[in-house]
Each structure stands twice: as C-alpha cells, then as structure tokens.
Amino acid sequence: MEQSNEKYLPVGSVVILKGATKKVMITGFCIVPRDDQTKMFDYSGCLYPEGLLSSEETAVFNHDQIEKIFFKGYVDEDEIKFKQKLKEELQK
C-alpha cells in the first residue's frame, strides 16, 4: 500500500478513503454533481470488488480524501496524453 501526492491517478486505481472501510476503484475525473453545479470532485468511483451496481451508487471524492493506494491503474501513452490535456484544461 502506498500514498501518492500525484493528483489524478489512472482509471482502475483502487484506493481507500480516509475513514472508510470499503475500497473504491477510480472510474472517472472532474465530476460535477447534478444537484450542485458549483462543485467539482477530482474523481468518481465504484465500490471494489463489487463494481458499479447502479448509477445511484457512484462515489465522488477528492484526491486529498485518499488514505492509501492499493493498486495503480494502467498507464500508457494515451493515458499520459489525456492527463496532460486534463491538467492544461483545469489550469484555465
């Protein structure tokens, strides 16, 4: 288990959030809740190992809420380019 200051871990990464008992697998980035469009969360995720059971069970959380990283998702050239573009867009 490791901790990381690297924001925007790859899709498929498995983490546990501070104060939580269940692991979460990262499924997406920069999520804006329908009920409050003034907020944006770093990640969306689903329970691990269960996966996405319904659209009502999507977790949203920020990088600073991650306590430990159990698995870091797949990284290739496409993922690296996507993260560069994501970071550029967020700086605007």
Sequence and secondary structure as in RCSB ss.txt:
>XXXX:A:sequence
MEQSNEKYLPVGSVVILKGATKKVMITGFCIVPRDDQTKMFDYSGCLYPEGLLSSEETAVFNHDQIEKIFFKGYV
DEDEIKFKQKLKEELQK
>XXXX:A:secstr
 B    SS  TT EEEETT SSEEEEEEEEE  TT TT  EEEEEEEETT    GGG EEE GGGEEEEEE    
 HHHHHHHHHHHHHHH 
